């Protein structure tokens, strides 16, 4: 079984803050977004579309009850970025070029487990 997620164009946020020291500058960015599990075709009631049973010992015998029941509450995505930039200031050119380098991580949480 493969969970499908609702499109979420409006329920998230992103922000950035920075500090300029002349030509060099530093920026910090963060974003947050959630996606609910899609009830495909509205065929399931009582959130049944959020549940999945997994066999945890490789047994195919259903009478042994060797499975785990998981509830998918949705997907959570949090991103962090730290950038260092340098603005190239030259009065002779009509635009402002710059160069940046950064590091970041994307934390994804599903089934109450977070993985970078």
C-alpha positions in Angstrom: 0.0 0.0 0.0 1.3 3.5 -0.9 -0.1 6.5 1.0 -1.1 9.5 -1.1 -1.0 13.0 0.2 -3.3 16.0 -0.3 -1.9 18.9 -2.3 -1.2 21.7 0.2 -0.6 25.0 -1.6 -1.6 27.4 1.2 -1.0 25.7 4.6 2.7 26.3 5.2 5.1 29.2 5.8 8.6 30.2 5.0 10.7 33.0 6.3 14.2 34.4 6.1 16.3 36.9 8.1 19.7 38.3 7.3 22.4 40.6 8.4 24.5 42.7 6.0 28.0 43.8 6.8 28.7 45.8 3.7 29.4 43.4 0.9 29.3 40.2 2.9 26.0 39.1 4.4 24.5 36.1 6.2 21.0 34.7 5.9 18.9 32.2 7.8 15.9 30.6 6.2 13.2 28.3 7.6 10.1 26.7 6.0 7.3 24.6 7.5 4.6 22.6 5.6 2.2 19.8 6.4 0.3 17.4 4.1 -2.7 15.3 5.2 -3.2 11.8 4.0 -5.5 11.7 1.0 -8.8 9.7 1.2 -8.8 8.5 -2.3 -12.3 8.5 -3.8 -13.7 9.2 -0.3 -14.1 5.4 0.0 -13.0 5.2 3.7 -14.8 6.2 6.9 -13.4 6.9 10.4 -9.9 7.7 9.1 -9.5 4.1 7.8 -7.4 5.4 4.9 -4.7 6.5 7.5 -4.0 2.9 8.8 -1.6 0.3 7.5 -0.7 -3.2 8.8 2.9 -4.3 8.4 4.2 -7.8 8.9 7.2 -7.6 11.3 8.6 -11.1 11.2 8.2 -12.2 7.6 5.3 -14.5 8.5 2.6 -15.0 5.9 0.3 -16.9 8.4 -2.4 -14.4 9.4 -3.4 -16.5 12.4 -0.1 -15.7 14.2 -1.0 -12.0 14.5 2.7 -11.0 14.0 2.0 -7.5 12.5 2.2 -3.9 13.5 -0.7 -1.5 12.9 0.5 2.0 11.9 -1.5 5.2 11.7 -0.3 7.9 9.3 -1.2 11.3 10.7 0.3 13.0 7.6 3.6 14.4 6.5 5.5 17.2 8.1 8.4 18.9 6.3 10.7 21.5 8.1 13.7 23.0 6.2 16.6 25.1 7.6 19.2 26.9 5.5 22.2 29.0 6.5 23.7 31.0 3.7 26.8 33.3 3.5 26.8 35.7 0.6 29.1 38.3 -0.9 27.7 41.2 -3.0 30.0 42.3 -5.8 29.7 46.0 -6.0 31.0 47.7 -9.2 29.6 51.0 -10.2 30.4 50.3 -13.9 27.8 47.5 -14.3 24.0 48.2 -14.2 23.2 45.1 -12.0 24.3 43.8 -8.7 25.9 40.3 -8.9 26.4 38.2 -5.8 27.7 34.8 -4.9 26.4 32.6 -2.0 27.2 29.3 -0.3 25.0 27.6 2.2 24.3 24.5 4.2 20.9 23.2 5.2 18.7 20.3 6.2 15.3 19.0 5.5 13.5 17.2 8.3 10.6 15.0 7.3 8.3 13.5 9.9 5.8 10.7 9.2 4.4 8.1 11.7 5.9 10.3 14.5 9.4 9.5 13.3 11.7 12.3 12.1 14.5 11.7 9.5 16.9 14.3 8.0 
